[in-house]
Amino acid sequence: MALTSLDRKLIGWSALFVASQLNIARLLGPAAPRVLEAQTAFSAGSYTAVLDKMDAADTARYRSHFYPDFVHPAIYAIALSTGTRRLAELTPMSPTTRRVFTAAPVVSAAGDYVENVVGLYLLDHRDRITDTTVRATSTVSVTKWVLALGTLGFLSQGFVRVWAKSLLRR
């Protein structure tokens, strides 16, 4: 099977996603676990406790990850949406399914931007950390993860089936 233009775009955006994710992990270093903890905190107390676990160096690392994370969501949204378009070329997919799995990463990325803005704001305005703000932001974060990982799971199983069929035909 020869690579199509869409295959090359998918490979390129996927490689860019991996590089972006590795860069964010590098910037975070030992503060990396704090990101998931903050994203899944559902009270002001637990969110504040996450921030309190960080020393000055960890806080600087945590803050530094937000800036590349303002580009990262666009990268993964494009990669996942491109994957959906390519899978739809290779296997039967209803228009509704295609629309859902093309839109889900875009909605996920939008949630990621909201999460980043609020995260940066709360880092500098700890007096504004409230249960309501944390619950709303964590709900956005969890939804973002479900949409992005759900799309990735859908694409993974779809491409595995396509590749398996291709190998069996040989």
Secondary structure, DSSP 8 states (H G I E B T S, - for coil): ----HHHHHHHHHHHHHHHHHHHHHHHHGGGHHHHHHHHT--SHHHHHHHHHT--HHHHHHHHHHHTGGGTHHHHHHHHHHHHHHHHHHHS---HHHHHHHHHHHHHHHHHHHHHHHHHHHHHH-GGG--HHHHHHHHHHHHHHHHHHHHHHHHHHHHHHHHHHHHHHH-
